Every structure is written in C-alpha cells, then in structure tokens.
Amino acid sequence: MSTRCQLRFVRTLEAGQTADPADPVAQVYTHSDGYPSGVLKRLQELKQLLEATTSVRGPSYAAAQYVFLEKLASLTLYLDPDREARRRVDAHSPADVCQPSRMQHLSQPLFLLGHGIEDPRAGIHGDEEYLYIVAIPPYELGQIEPPTWQVAVSEQCGFPRWDDQTEGAFSEATWQFEGSLTAALETVCDGL
C-alpha cells in the first residue's frame, strides 16, 4: 500500500529558527514510502552526500536531488537481472534506460512516476498521510562544522485532507516533531 507524502523545502532564517512554511521554495510529492523512518533516512543520506561532495546549493537543489536519489532507488528494481523479463529493463548504461524501445513492455515504471515537483502555492492533493518541512540553511565556504538541517514531521493525517482546504495543510498541520534532522532520526524513527 502507498504512503503518500509531501516534502516542502524551505530556507532557514536567523540561527535556530526555521523558515515559515508559507514561504516555500520547492515541494516534492512522493507516492509511496512516505513514512517518517524512510523519508528521514533518505534526507540524512542526501545531507551527507551533498556535504561530502560540497554540492549543497539550497532548498530547490536539495528538492531536485532528493527526487534523484528516490528515482535511483526505484530504478535498481528494473535493472535486476534476476527479475522476470517483462518487469525488467535490459540496460547497460543510463542512456540505455532512456531509450523508449527498451521500455515498451513496461506499464508505468516506478522510476518514471512516483515523485513530482509540486507548486507549493497549490497546497497538496489531499490523499497524503504525512507532511514534512525541510529547512536547508545557507552553507559558507570554509565552514568547519556543517549547518544543521531542521525538519518538521506531521502527525499521520494531522492536517486538512480532501475538503477544499488542502492549500492550508502545511499551515494547519499538527506536528509530531520539529527540530534537527539528527534529533528527528533519533526521536521519530526510534518511536516507530
């Protein structure tokens, strides 16, 4: 069963404050695996990867890179040589995967669906189970300690859904956690 979610990527303000969720930079829809333990672990993986490669460029890039990591994870299913032929892409390179002739036998592959870049002003679809706010602080050259990413994790279905109020879901959400990504992994994931 799908666990849908929306991740709203925002900037941070002054030290220790997270940005206003009403001032989003980018928003990502995830069709499945949107439960906190999976999303928070992927965010931690993303943070570590971006910092190790000095590729942090702010919230909009982080949103795009989050989708990229999610797509890579689902693509591996289709490259598994042990998977039945009708559910596999015979590819030897990323360029092979992009050839439509290699994928005509697939119906709606997960690596092409399952994630979307949303217009944050439009709210949410209404069938999500979780909302996340991910605050990406500015990074400065030569910084010894990387800045802390702040996150907020909604209560499961703790926001308006399916009732023409979906544009206010982030503002009206009940949050089960607000704080650093590291603390979220310890608190929220251990509680699940």
PyRosetta script that sets phi, psi and omega in degrees:
from pyrosetta import init, pose_from_sequence

init()
pose = pose_from_sequence("MSTRCQLRFVRTLEAGQTADPADPVAQVYTHSDGYPSGVLKRLQELKQLLEATTSVRGPSYAAAQYVFLEKLASLTLYLDPDREARRRVDAHSPADVCQPSRMQHLSQPLFLLGHGIEDPRAGIHGDEEYLYIVAIPPYELGQIEPPTWQVAVSEQCGFPRWDDQTEGAFSEATWQFEGSLTAALETVCDGL")
pose.set_psi(1, 145.8)
pose.set_omega(1, -178.2)
pose.set_phi(2, -81.7)
pose.set_psi(2, 141.8)
pose.set_omega(2, 171.6)
pose.set_phi(3, -118.2)
pose.set_psi(3, 96.3)
pose.set_omega(3, -175.2)
pose.set_phi(4, -80.9)
pose.set_psi(4, 151.1)
pose.set_omega(4, 177.5)
pose.set_phi(5, -154.5)
pose.set_psi(5, 168.0)
pose.set_omega(5, 172.6)
pose.set_phi(6, -127.8)
pose.set_psi(6, 135.1)
pose.set_omega(6, 174.9)
pose.set_phi(7, -113.8)
pose.set_psi(7, 122.6)
pose.set_omega(7, 178.5)
pose.set_phi(8, -104.7)
pose.set_psi(8, 117.9)
pose.set_omega(8, 179.7)
pose.set_phi(9, -95.2)
pose.set_psi(9, 128.1)
pose.set_omega(9, -175.6)
pose.set_phi(10, -132.6)
pose.set_psi(10, 171.1)
pose.set_omega(10, 173.7)
pose.set_phi(11, -89.2)
pose.set_psi(11, 165.4)
pose.set_omega(11, 171.4)
pose.set_phi(12, -101.4)
pose.set_psi(12, 159.0)
pose.set_omega(12, 178.5)
pose.set_phi(13, -101.6)
pose.set_psi(13, -132.2)
pose.set_omega(13, 179.0)
pose.set_phi(14, -63.0)
pose.set_psi(14, 161.9)
pose.set_omega(14, -179.2)
pose.set_phi(15, -51.5)
pose.set_psi(15, 128.9)
pose.set_omega(15, 176.8)
pose.set_phi(16, 85.8)
pose.set_psi(16, -7.0)
pose.set_omega(16, 179.6)
pose.set_phi(17, -108.9)
pose.set_psi(17, 142.5)
pose.set_omega(17, 173.5)
pose.set_phi(18, -96.3)
pose.set_psi(18, 161.5)
pose.set_omega(18, -177.1)
pose.set_phi(19, -72.2)
pose.set_psi(19, 162.3)
pose.set_omega(19, 177.5)
pose.set_phi(20, -72.3)
pose.set_psi(20, 124.3)
pose.set_omega(20, 179.7)
pose.set_phi(21, -62.8)
pose.set_psi(21, -15.4)
pose.set_omega(21, 178.4)
pose.set_phi(22, -80.3)
pose.set_psi(22, -6.3)
pose.set_omega(22, 179.1)
pose.set_phi(23, -117.1)
pose.set_psi(23, 60.7)
pose.set_omega(23, -175.4)
pose.set_phi(24, -74.6)
pose.set_psi(24, 157.1)
pose.set_omega(24, 174.6)
pose.set_phi(25, -102.4)
pose.set_psi(25, -45.1)
pose.set_omega(25, -178.1)
pose.set_phi(26, -150.2)
pose.set_psi(26, 154.0)
pose.set_omega(26, 179.8)
pose.set_phi(27, -139.6)
pose.set_psi(27, 135.7)
pose.set_omega(27, -176.4)
pose.set_phi(28, -119.5)
pose.set_psi(28, 131.6)
pose.set_omega(28, 173.1)
pose.set_phi(29, -97.4)
pose.set_psi(29, 133.7)
pose.set_omega(29, 175.9)
pose.set_phi(30, -123.2)
pose.set_psi(30, 125.3)
pose.set_omega(30, -174.2)
pose.set_phi(31, -79.2)
pose.set_psi(31, -29.4)
pose.set_omega(31, -179.4)
pose.set_phi(32, -146.1)
pose.set_psi(32, 164.7)
pose.set_omega(32, -178.3)
pose.set_phi(33, 59.6)
pose.set_psi(33, 38.1)
pose.set_omega(33, -179.8)
pose.set_phi(34, -92.3)
pose.set_psi(34, 13.4)
pose.set_omega(34, 178.4)
pose.set_phi(35, -70.6)
pose.set_psi(35, 152.3)
pose.set_omega(35, -172.5)
pose.set_phi(36, -55.5)
pose.set_psi(36, -42.4)
pose.set_omega(36, -176.0)
pose.set_phi(37, -61.8)
pose.set_psi(37, -38.3)
pose.set_omega(37, 179.0)
pose.set_phi(38, -72.9)
pose.set_psi(38, -45.4)
pose.set_omega(38, -178.1)
pose.set_phi(39, -65.7)
pose.set_psi(39, -45.5)
pose.set_omega(39, -178.2)
pose.set_phi(40, -65.4)
pose.set_psi(40, -38.5)
pose.set_omega(40, 177.1)
pose.set_phi(41, -65.6)
pose.set_psi(41, -39.6)
pose.set_omega(41, 178.0)
pose.set_phi(42, -66.4)
pose.set_psi(42, -38.5)
pose.set_omega(42, 177.2)
pose.set_phi(43, -63.5)
pose.set_psi(43, -40.0)
pose.set_omega(43, 177.6)
pose.set_phi(44, -65.1)
pose.set_psi(44, -42.5)
pose.set_omega(44, 176.3)
pose.set_phi(45, -59.7)
pose.set_psi(45, -43.6)
pose.set_omega(45, 179.2)
pose.set_phi(46, -62.7)
pose.set_psi(46, -47.6)
pose.set_omega(46, 179.8)
pose.set_phi(47, -58.0)
pose.set_psi(47, -47.9)
pose.set_omega(47, -179.3)
pose.set_phi(48, -62.7)
pose.set_psi(48, -42.6)
pose.set_omega(48, 179.7)
pose.set_phi(49, -64.1)
pose.set_psi(49, -46.4)
pose.set_omega(49, -178.3)
pose.set_phi(50, -65.8)
pose.set_psi(50, -39.3)
pose.set_omega(50, 179.3)
pose.set_phi(51, -70.2)
pose.set_psi(51, -40.9)
pose.set_omega(51, -179.3)
pose.set_phi(52, -64.6)
pose.set_psi(52, -29.1)
pose.set_omega(52, -177.6)
pose.set_phi(53, -104.7)
pose.set_psi(53, 8.5)
pose.set_omega(53, -175.1)
pose.set_phi(54, 46.2)
pose.set_psi(54, 47.4)
pose.set_omega(54, -177.4)
pose.set_phi(55, -111.1)
pose.set_psi(55, 14.8)
pose.set_omega(55, 179.0)
pose.set_phi(56, -73.0)
pose.set_psi(56, 125.0)
pose.set_omega(56, -179.5)
pose.set_phi(57, -131.4)
pose.set_psi(57, 15.2)
pose.set_omega(57, 177.4)
pose.set_phi(58, 105.7)
pose.set_psi(58, -178.7)
pose.set_omega(58, -172.7)
pose.set_phi(59, -61.3)
pose.set_psi(59, -41.4)
pose.set_omega(59, -177.1)
pose.set_phi(60, -68.0)
pose.set_psi(60, -40.1)
pose.set_omega(60, 176.2)
pose.set_phi(61, -66.6)
pose.set_psi(61, -41.2)
pose.set_omega(61, -180.0)
pose.set_phi(62, -61.0)
pose.set_psi(62, -39.2)
pose.set_omega(62, 177.9)
pose.set_phi(63, -62.6)
pose.set_psi(63, -45.7)
pose.set_omega(63, 179.5)
pose.set_phi(64, -64.2)
pose.set_psi(64, -41.1)
pose.set_omega(64, -179.0)
pose.set_phi(65, -70.4)
pose.set_psi(65, -31.4)
pose.set_omega(65, 174.6)
pose.set_phi(66, -61.5)
pose.set_psi(66, -46.9)
pose.set_omega(66, 178.7)
pose.set_phi(67, -61.9)
pose.set_psi(67, -41.8)
pose.set_omega(67, 179.2)
pose.set_phi(68, -58.6)
pose.set_psi(68, -46.9)
pose.set_omega(68, 178.8)
pose.set_phi(69, -62.4)
pose.set_psi(69, -40.5)
pose.set_omega(69, 178.1)
pose.set_phi(70, -63.8)
pose.set_psi(70, -41.2)
pose.set_omega(70, 178.8)
pose.set_phi(71, -64.6)
pose.set_psi(71, -42.2)
pose.set_omega(71, 178.0)
pose.set_phi(72, -59.5)
pose.set_psi(72, -42.3)
pose.set_omega(72, -179.0)
pose.set_phi(73, -61.8)
pose.set_psi(73, -41.7)
pose.set_omega(73, -179.1)
pose.set_phi(74, -78.6)
pose.set_psi(74, -26.8)
pose.set_omega(74, 179.1)
pose.set_phi(75, -64.4)
pose.set_psi(75, -34.4)
pose.set_omega(75, -178.3)
pose.set_phi(76, -58.6)
pose.set_psi(76, -30.3)
pose.set_omega(76, 176.5)
pose.set_phi(77, -58.3)
pose.set_psi(77, -40.6)
pose.set_omega(77, -175.1)
pose.set_phi(78, -81.4)
pose.set_psi(78, -13.1)
pose.set_omega(78, 178.7)
pose.set_phi(79, -97.9)
pose.set_psi(79, -3.2)
pose.set_omega(79, -178.7)
pose.set_phi(80, -66.6)
pose.set_psi(80, 115.3)
pose.set_omega(80, -177.9)
pose.set_phi(81, -65.3)
pose.set_psi(81, -17.6)
pose.set_omega(81, 179.1)
pose.set_phi(82, -86.3)
pose.set_psi(82, -7.8)
pose.set_omega(82, 179.4)
pose.set_phi(83, -76.7)
pose.set_psi(83, 146.7)
pose.set_omega(83, -178.4)
pose.set_phi(84, -58.5)
pose.set_psi(84, 145.8)
pose.set_omega(84, -171.7)
pose.set_phi(85, -56.5)
pose.set_psi(85, -36.1)
pose.set_omega(85, -177.5)
pose.set_phi(86, -72.5)
pose.set_psi(86, -10.9)
pose.set_omega(86, -179.9)
pose.set_phi(87, -118.7)
pose.set_psi(87, 19.9)
pose.set_omega(87, -174.7)
pose.set_phi(88, -129.6)
pose.set_psi(88, 152.8)
pose.set_omega(88, 172.3)
pose.set_phi(89, -110.1)
pose.set_psi(89, 121.2)
pose.set_omega(89, 176.8)
pose.set_phi(90, -82.4)
pose.set_psi(90, 97.8)
pose.set_omega(90, -176.2)
pose.set_phi(91, -137.2)
pose.set_psi(91, 147.6)
pose.set_omega(91, 178.6)
pose.set_phi(92, -115.3)
pose.set_psi(92, -8.6)
pose.set_omega(92, 180.0)
pose.set_phi(93, -151.8)
pose.set_psi(93, 164.3)
pose.set_omega(93, 175.7)
pose.set_phi(94, -58.2)
pose.set_psi(94, -34.3)
pose.set_omega(94, 178.9)
pose.set_phi(95, -62.9)
pose.set_psi(95, -35.6)
pose.set_omega(95, 177.7)
pose.set_phi(96, -61.9)
pose.set_psi(96, -39.9)
pose.set_omega(96, -178.7)
pose.set_phi(97, -64.2)
pose.set_psi(97, -30.7)
pose.set_omega(97, -177.7)
pose.set_phi(98, -80.8)
pose.set_psi(98, -2.0)
pose.set_omega(98, 178.9)
pose.set_phi(99, -86.0)
pose.set_psi(99, 114.7)
pose.set_omega(99, -178.9)
pose.set_phi(100, -54.7)
pose.set_psi(100, -32.7)
pose.set_omega(100, -178.6)
pose.set_phi(101, -62.9)
pose.set_psi(101, -24.5)
pose.set_omega(101, 179.0)
pose.set_phi(102, -82.9)
pose.set_psi(102, -10.6)
pose.set_omega(102, -174.1)
pose.set_phi(103, -121.5)
pose.set_psi(103, 8.0)
pose.set_omega(103, -176.7)
pose.set_phi(104, -60.2)
pose.set_psi(104, -24.8)
pose.set_omega(104, -178.4)
pose.set_phi(105, -83.1)
pose.set_psi(105, -8.5)
pose.set_omega(105, -179.6)
pose.set_phi(106, -93.9)
pose.set_psi(106, 141.1)
pose.set_omega(106, 175.4)
pose.set_phi(107, -109.9)
pose.set_psi(107, 113.4)
pose.set_omega(107, 177.1)
pose.set_phi(108, 50.6)
pose.set_psi(108, 65.3)
pose.set_omega(108, 179.9)
pose.set_phi(109, -63.1)
pose.set_psi(109, 141.9)
pose.set_omega(109, -177.1)
pose.set_phi(110, -57.2)
pose.set_psi(110, -34.8)
pose.set_omega(110, -177.1)
pose.set_phi(111, -71.8)
pose.set_psi(111, -12.5)
pose.set_omega(111, 174.1)
pose.set_phi(112, -100.1)
pose.set_psi(112, -17.5)
pose.set_omega(112, 178.4)
pose.set_phi(113, -120.8)
pose.set_psi(113, -170.2)
pose.set_omega(113, 172.3)
pose.set_phi(114, 91.6)
pose.set_psi(114, -17.1)
pose.set_omega(114, 178.6)
pose.set_phi(115, -142.3)
pose.set_psi(115, 145.8)
pose.set_omega(115, 177.8)
pose.set_phi(116, -145.9)
pose.set_psi(116, 151.5)
pose.set_omega(116, 172.6)
pose.set_phi(117, -93.1)
pose.set_psi(117, 120.0)
pose.set_omega(117, -174.3)
pose.set_phi(118, -101.2)
pose.set_psi(118, 158.0)
pose.set_omega(118, 170.3)
pose.set_phi(119, -83.7)
pose.set_psi(119, 111.4)
pose.set_omega(119, -176.2)
pose.set_phi(120, -58.5)
pose.set_psi(120, -26.1)
pose.set_omega(120, 179.9)
pose.set_phi(121, -72.0)
pose.set_psi(121, -17.0)
pose.set_omega(121, -177.2)
pose.set_phi(122, -86.2)
pose.set_psi(122, -7.0)
pose.set_omega(122, 179.5)
pose.set_phi(123, 83.8)
pose.set_psi(123, -136.2)
pose.set_omega(123, -178.5)
pose.set_phi(124, -129.7)
pose.set_psi(124, 168.5)
pose.set_omega(124, 179.9)
pose.set_phi(125, -68.8)
pose.set_psi(125, -38.7)
pose.set_omega(125, -179.3)
pose.set_phi(126, 113.9)
pose.set_psi(126, -9.1)
pose.set_omega(126, -179.8)
pose.set_phi(127, -109.4)
pose.set_psi(127, 12.1)
pose.set_omega(127, 179.0)
pose.set_phi(128, -75.1)
pose.set_psi(128, 154.0)
pose.set_omega(128, 176.1)
pose.set_phi(129, -102.7)
pose.set_psi(129, -26.1)
pose.set_omega(129, -178.8)
pose.set_phi(130, -135.6)
pose.set_psi(130, 148.6)
pose.set_omega(130, 170.4)
pose.set_phi(131, -120.0)
pose.set_psi(131, 146.7)
pose.set_omega(131, 177.5)
pose.set_phi(132, -133.8)
pose.set_psi(132, 142.6)
pose.set_omega(132, 168.3)
pose.set_phi(133, -116.7)
pose.set_psi(133, 128.9)
pose.set_omega(133, -179.2)
pose.set_phi(134, -120.9)
pose.set_psi(134, 112.0)
pose.set_omega(134, -178.7)
pose.set_phi(135, -98.3)
pose.set_psi(135, 116.6)
pose.set_omega(135, -178.8)
pose.set_phi(136, -102.3)
pose.set_psi(136, 112.0)
pose.set_omega(136, -179.6)
pose.set_phi(137, -76.4)
pose.set_psi(137, 163.3)
pose.set_omega(137, 175.2)
pose.set_phi(138, -69.4)
pose.set_psi(138, 144.6)
pose.set_omega(138, 176.1)
pose.set_phi(139, -107.4)
pose.set_psi(139, 142.2)
pose.set_omega(139, 179.2)
pose.set_phi(140, -118.5)
pose.set_psi(140, 143.9)
pose.set_omega(140, 178.6)
pose.set_phi(141, -59.4)
pose.set_psi(141, 138.9)
pose.set_omega(141, 177.5)
pose.set_phi(142, 79.7)
pose.set_psi(142, 3.5)
pose.set_omega(142, -179.8)
pose.set_phi(143, -64.7)
pose.set_psi(143, 128.0)
pose.set_omega(143, -177.5)
pose.set_phi(144, -74.8)
pose.set_psi(144, -52.9)
pose.set_omega(144, 177.9)
pose.set_phi(145, -100.1)
pose.set_psi(145, 127.9)
pose.set_omega(145, 177.9)
pose.set_phi(146, -67.0)
pose.set_psi(146, 148.4)
pose.set_omega(146, 178.7)
pose.set_phi(147, -67.0)
pose.set_psi(147, 160.8)
pose.set_omega(147, -178.8)
pose.set_phi(148, -88.1)
pose.set_psi(148, 130.9)
pose.set_omega(148, 171.5)
pose.set_phi(149, -82.6)
pose.set_psi(149, 135.5)
pose.set_omega(149, 176.8)
pose.set_phi(150, -103.0)
pose.set_psi(150, 143.3)
pose.set_omega(150, 177.8)
pose.set_phi(151, -135.4)
pose.set_psi(151, 155.5)
pose.set_omega(151, 169.7)
pose.set_phi(152, -128.8)
pose.set_psi(152, 135.5)
pose.set_omega(152, -179.3)
pose.set_phi(153, -121.3)
pose.set_psi(153, 123.4)
pose.set_omega(153, -178.6)
pose.set_phi(154, -72.7)
pose.set_psi(154, 160.5)
pose.set_omega(154, 166.5)
pose.set_phi(155, -64.8)
pose.set_psi(155, 152.7)
pose.set_omega(155, 177.5)
pose.set_phi(156, -60.8)
pose.set_psi(156, 120.4)
pose.set_omega(156, -178.8)
pose.set_phi(157, 57.2)
pose.set_psi(157, 28.7)
pose.set_omega(157, -178.4)
pose.set_phi(158, -89.9)
pose.set_psi(158, 48.8)
pose.set_omega(158, -178.3)
pose.set_phi(159, -163.2)
pose.set_psi(159, 163.8)
pose.set_omega(159, -179.5)
pose.set_phi(160, -60.8)
pose.set_psi(160, 135.5)
pose.set_omega(160, -178.9)
pose.set_phi(161, -137.7)
pose.set_psi(161, 140.4)
pose.set_omega(161, 171.5)
pose.set_phi(162, 56.0)
pose.set_psi(162, 24.6)
pose.set_omega(162, -173.9)
pose.set_phi(163, -134.7)
pose.set_psi(163, 35.3)
pose.set_omega(163, 179.5)
pose.set_phi(164, 64.0)
pose.set_psi(164, 9.2)
pose.set_omega(164, 176.3)
pose.set_phi(165, -113.1)
pose.set_psi(165, 16.4)
pose.set_omega(165, -174.3)
pose.set_phi(166, -63.7)
pose.set_psi(166, -21.8)
pose.set_omega(166, 178.0)
pose.set_phi(167, -67.6)
pose.set_psi(167, -21.0)
pose.set_omega(167, 178.8)
pose.set_phi(168, -99.5)
pose.set_psi(168, 10.0)
pose.set_omega(168, -173.8)
pose.set_phi(169, -57.9)
pose.set_psi(169, -44.3)
pose.set_omega(169, -178.6)
pose.set_phi(170, -67.8)
pose.set_psi(170, -35.3)
pose.set_omega(170, 179.6)
pose.set_phi(171, -73.8)
pose.set_psi(171, -30.4)
pose.set_omega(171, -176.3)
pose.set_phi(172, -99.6)
pose.set_psi(172, 0.5)
pose.set_omega(172, -175.8)
pose.set_phi(173, -65.1)
pose.set_psi(173, 148.9)
pose.set_omega(173, 170.3)
pose.set_phi(174, -96.6)
pose.set_psi(174, 125.6)
pose.set_omega(174, -173.6)
pose.set_phi(175, -101.9)
pose.set_psi(175, 127.4)
pose.set_omega(175, 176.4)
pose.set_phi(176, -82.8)
pose.set_psi(176, -19.8)
pose.set_omega(176, 179.1)
pose.set_phi(177, -152.6)
pose.set_psi(177, 139.1)
pose.set_omega(177, 170.9)
pose.set_phi(178, -142.5)
pose.set_psi(178, 121.5)
pose.set_omega(178, -179.6)
pose.set_phi(179, 164.2)
pose.set_psi(179, -158.1)
pose.set_omega(179, -176.7)
pose.set_phi(180, -72.1)
pose.set_psi(180, 154.6)
pose.set_omega(180, 177.0)
pose.set_phi(181, -60.6)
pose.set_psi(181, -40.0)
pose.set_omega(181, 179.2)
pose.set_phi(182, -61.3)
pose.set_psi(182, -46.2)
pose.set_omega(182, 178.9)
pose.set_phi(183, -66.5)
pose.set_psi(183, -34.7)
pose.set_omega(183, 178.0)
pose.set_phi(184, -62.9)
pose.set_psi(184, -43.1)
pose.set_omega(184, 178.6)
pose.set_phi(185, -61.0)
pose.set_psi(185, -40.6)
pose.set_omega(185, -179.7)
pose.set_phi(186, -72.8)
pose.set_psi(186, -42.3)
pose.set_omega(186, -173.5)
pose.set_phi(187, -83.1)
pose.set_psi(187, -57.5)
pose.set_omega(187, -173.9)
pose.set_phi(188, -71.9)
pose.set_psi(188, -46.3)
pose.set_omega(188, -176.7)
pose.set_phi(189, -69.9)
pose.set_psi(189, -35.3)
pose.set_omega(189, 177.6)
pose.set_phi(190, -69.4)
pose.set_psi(190, -27.6)
pose.set_omega(190, -179.3)
pose.set_phi(191, -79.2)
pose.set_psi(191, -7.9)
pose.set_omega(191, -177.3)
pose.set_phi(192, -94.3)
pose.dump_pdb("model.pdb")
